[in-house]
């Protein structure tokens, strides 16, 4: 019985690592969190 629980835990951790590895948002693939774009802000030089 303990072998079955250990095997299920191993496959669970392996599946979680694969899911987190393939679903990363740092590749700018078009979805999820992306880098913000810088927008120029006009600054007044005189009062």
N, CA, C and O atoms as CSV, one atom per row, in Angstrom:
chain,resi,resn,atom,element,x,y,z
A,1,UNK,N,N,0.822,-1.199,0.000
A,1,UNK,CA,C,0.000,0.000,0.000
A,1,UNK,C,C,0.866,1.264,0.000
A,1,UNK,O,O,0.533,2.252,-0.655
A,2,UNK,N,N,1.973,1.223,0.737
A,2,UNK,CA,C,2.831,2.411,0.786
A,2,UNK,C,C,3.497,2.665,-0.567
A,2,UNK,O,O,3.768,3.813,-0.921
A,3,UNK,N,N,3.760,1.594,-1.324
A,3,UNK,CA,C,4.350,1.781,-2.650
A,3,UNK,C,C,3.384,2.510,-3.576
A,3,UNK,O,O,3.799,3.327,-4.398
A,4,UNK,N,N,2.107,2.214,-3.440
A,4,UNK,CA,C,1.101,2.872,-4.271
A,4,UNK,C,C,0.994,4.355,-3.938
A,4,UNK,O,O,0.875,5.185,-4.840
A,5,UNK,N,N,1.034,4.694,-2.662
A,5,UNK,CA,C,0.979,6.098,-2.238
A,5,UNK,C,C,2.243,6.832,-2.684
A,5,UNK,O,O,2.174,7.972,-3.142
A,6,UNK,N,N,3.379,6.186,-2.552
A,6,UNK,CA,C,4.647,6.790,-2.977
A,6,UNK,C,C,4.668,7.015,-4.485
A,6,UNK,O,O,5.129,8.058,-4.949
A,7,UNK,N,N,4.177,6.056,-5.247
A,7,UNK,CA,C,4.128,6.189,-6.701
A,7,UNK,C,C,3.166,7.293,-7.120
A,7,UNK,O,O,3.460,8.063,-8.035
A,8,UNK,N,N,2.019,7.370,-6.453
A,8,UNK,CA,C,1.054,8.431,-6.761
A,8,UNK,C,C,1.631,9.811,-6.430
A,8,UNK,O,O,1.422,10.769,-7.173
A,9,UNK,N,N,2.352,9.906,-5.318
A,9,UNK,CA,C,2.997,11.170,-4.959
A,9,UNK,C,C,4.078,11.563,-5.948
A,9,UNK,O,O,4.217,12.735,-6.295
A,10,UNK,N,N,4.837,10.587,-6.397
A,10,UNK,CA,C,5.890,10.861,-7.383
A,10,UNK,C,C,5.289,11.378,-8.685
A,10,UNK,O,O,5.759,12.369,-9.244
A,11,UNK,N,N,4.241,10.698,-9.166
A,11,UNK,CA,C,3.615,11.155,-10.402
A,11,UNK,C,C,2.906,12.492,-10.214
A,11,UNK,O,O,2.831,13.287,-11.151
A,12,UNK,N,N,2.395,12.744,-9.037
A,12,UNK,CA,C,1.767,14.038,-8.759
A,12,UNK,C,C,2.768,15.174,-8.808
A,12,UNK,O,O,2.507,16.216,-9.409
A,13,UNK,N,N,3.915,14.973,-8.176
A,13,UNK,CA,C,4.961,16.005,-8.187
A,13,UNK,C,C,5.522,16.180,-9.588
A,13,UNK,O,O,5.780,17.304,-10.017
A,14,UNK,N,N,5.713,15.081,-10.301
A,14,UNK,CA,C,6.205,15.171,-11.674
A,14,UNK,C,C,5.211,15.909,-12.563
A,14,UNK,O,O,5.614,16.741,-13.375
A,15,UNK,N,N,3.942,15.624,-12.426
A,15,UNK,CA,C,2.920,16.317,-13.204
A,15,UNK,C,C,2.852,17.802,-12.872
A,15,UNK,O,O,2.669,18.633,-13.761
A,16,UNK,N,N,3.000,18.133,-11.588
A,16,UNK,CA,C,2.980,19.538,-11.178
A,16,UNK,C,C,4.172,20.290,-11.755
A,16,UNK,O,O,4.028,21.419,-12.224
A,17,UNK,N,N,5.340,19.674,-11.725
A,17,UNK,CA,C,6.519,20.326,-12.295
A,17,UNK,C,C,6.391,20.520,-13.797
A,17,UNK,O,O,6.772,21.566,-14.323
A,18,UNK,N,N,5.859,19.522,-14.493
A,18,UNK,CA,C,5.653,19.672,-15.934
A,18,UNK,C,C,4.617,20.750,-16.237
A,18,UNK,O,O,4.785,21.532,-17.173
A,19,UNK,N,N,3.551,20.791,-15.449
A,19,UNK,CA,C,2.493,21.788,-15.668
A,19,UNK,C,C,3.021,23.194,-15.438
A,19,UNK,O,O,2.725,24.104,-16.213
A,20,UNK,N,N,3.800,23.380,-14.379
A,20,UNK,CA,C,4.368,24.698,-14.104
A,20,UNK,C,C,5.438,25.070,-15.132
A,20,UNK,O,O,5.604,26.247,-15.453
A,21,UNK,N,N,6.153,24.090,-15.642
A,21,UNK,CA,C,7.193,24.368,-16.632
A,21,UNK,C,C,6.626,24.763,-17.979
A,21,UNK,O,O,7.144,25.675,-18.622
A,22,UNK,N,N,5.575,24.096,-18.418
A,22,UNK,CA,C,4.998,24.405,-19.725
A,22,UNK,C,C,4.045,25.587,-19.678
A,22,UNK,O,O,3.737,26.160,-20.723
A,23,UNK,N,N,3.569,25.969,-18.498
A,23,UNK,CA,C,2.585,27.041,-18.385
A,23,UNK,C,C,3.226,28.321,-17.869
A,23,UNK,O,O,2.552,29.152,-17.259
A,24,UNK,N,N,4.516,28.485,-18.107
A,24,UNK,CA,C,5.188,29.676,-17.600
A,24,UNK,C,C,4.796,30.893,-18.433
A,24,UNK,O,O,4.575,30.793,-19.640
A,25,UNK,N,N,4.715,32.046,-17.765
A,25,UNK,CA,C,4.290,33.278,-18.424
A,25,UNK,C,C,5.465,34.181,-18.772
A,25,UNK,O,O,5.256,35.308,-19.221
A,26,UNK,N,N,6.678,33.723,-18.579
A,26,UNK,CA,C,7.819,34.582,-18.820
A,26,UNK,C,C,8.376,34.471,-20.230
A,26,UNK,O,O,9.453,35.003,-20.499
A,27,UNK,N,N,7.681,33.802,-21.132
A,27,UNK,CA,C,8.187,33.646,-22.492
A,27,UNK,C,C,7.550,34.621,-23.477
A,27,UNK,O,O,7.827,34.559,-24.674
A,28,UNK,N,N,6.697,35.523,-22.985
A,28,UNK,CA,C,5.993,36.507,-23.830
A,28,UNK,C,C,5.285,35.813,-24.988
A,28,UNK,O,O,5.356,36.271,-26.129
A,29,UNK,N,N,4.615,34.727,-24.698
A,29,UNK,CA,C,3.914,33.950,-25.713
A,29,UNK,C,C,2.555,34.500,-26.068
A,29,UNK,O,O,1.838,33.891,-26.862
A,30,UNK,N,N,2.178,35.627,-25.509
A,30,UNK,CA,C,0.915,36.240,-25.880
A,30,UNK,C,C,-0.160,36.143,-24.827
A,30,UNK,O,O,-1.227,36.734,-24.998
A,31,UNK,N,N,0.067,35.437,-23.760
A,31,UNK,CA,C,-0.955,35.328,-22.734
A,31,UNK,C,C,-0.381,35.470,-21.353
A,31,UNK,O,O,0.813,35.261,-21.142
A,32,UNK,N,N,-1.214,35.819,-20.424
A,32,UNK,CA,C,-0.778,35.911,-19.038
A,32,UNK,C,C,-0.038,37.204,-18.752
A,32,UNK,O,O,-0.315,38.236,-19.363
A,33,UNK,N,N,0.890,37.147,-17.837
A,33,UNK,CA,C,1.630,38.332,-17.432
A,33,UNK,C,C,2.710,38.643,-18.455
A,33,UNK,O,O,3.485,37.769,-18.842
A,34,UNK,N,N,2.753,39.884,-18.887
A,34,UNK,CA,C,3.771,40.300,-19.848
A,34,UNK,C,C,4.476,41.540,-19.319
A,34,UNK,O,O,3.996,42.182,-18.385
A,35,UNK,N,N,5.599,41.871,-19.909
A,35,UNK,CA,C,6.358,43.028,-19.488
A,35,UNK,C,C,5.579,44.304,-19.815
A,35,UNK,O,O,5.002,44.415,-20.897
A,36,UNK,N,N,5.560,45.263,-18.892
A,36,UNK,CA,C,4.857,46.519,-19.173
A,36,UNK,C,C,5.610,47.343,-20.208
A,36,UNK,O,O,6.840,47.325,-20.261
A,37,UNK,N,N,4.860,48.060,-21.025
A,37,UNK,CA,C,5.498,48.936,-22.011
A,37,UNK,C,C,5.654,50.326,-21.401
A,37,UNK,O,O,4.780,50.804,-20.678
A,38,UNK,N,N,6.775,50.959,-21.705
A,38,UNK,CA,C,7.049,52.294,-21.172
A,38,UNK,C,C,6.367,53.339,-22.050
A,38,UNK,O,O,6.511,53.333,-23.272
A,39,UNK,N,N,5.627,54.232,-21.409
A,39,UNK,CA,C,4.900,55.279,-22.122
A,39,UNK,C,C,5.537,56.613,-21.749
A,39,UNK,O,O,5.669,56.917,-20.564
A,40,UNK,N,N,5.939,57.422,-22.746
A,40,UNK,CA,C,6.538,58.720,-22.414
A,40,UNK,C,C,5.503,59.671,-21.806
A,40,UNK,O,O,4.369,59.756,-22.277
A,41,UNK,N,N,5.914,60.384,-20.752
A,41,UNK,CA,C,5.045,61.348,-20.084
A,41,UNK,C,C,5.606,62.731,-20.325
A,41,UNK,O,O,6.764,62.995,-20.004
A,42,UNK,N,N,4.786,63.635,-20.898
A,42,UNK,CA,C,5.290,65.002,-21.133
A,42,UNK,C,C,5.564,65.736,-19.817
A,42,UNK,O,O,4.795,65.647,-18.860
A,43,UNK,N,N,6.688,66.464,-19.804
A,43,UNK,CA,C,7.091,67.199,-18.587
A,43,UNK,C,C,7.167,68.669,-18.941
A,43,UNK,O,O,7.765,69.043,-19.950
A,44,UNK,N,N,6.563,69.500,-18.114
A,44,UNK,CA,C,6.623,70.956,-18.337
A,44,UNK,C,C,7.962,71.485,-17.850
A,44,UNK,O,O,8.411,71.170,-16.748
A,45,UNK,N,N,8.594,72.302,-18.700
A,45,UNK,CA,C,9.886,72.890,-18.334
A,45,UNK,C,C,9.711,74.249,-17.671
A,45,UNK,O,O,10.575,74.672,-16.904
A,46,UNK,N,N,8.586,74.957,-17.957
A,46,UNK,CA,C,8.360,76.287,-17.414
A,46,UNK,C,C,7.085,76.290,-16.584
A,46,UNK,O,O,6.202,75.454,-16.777
A,47,UNK,N,N,6.999,77.239,-15.657
A,47,UNK,CA,C,5.803,77.373,-14.839
A,47,UNK,C,C,4.782,78.234,-15.492
A,47,UNK,O,O,3.708,78.450,-14.931
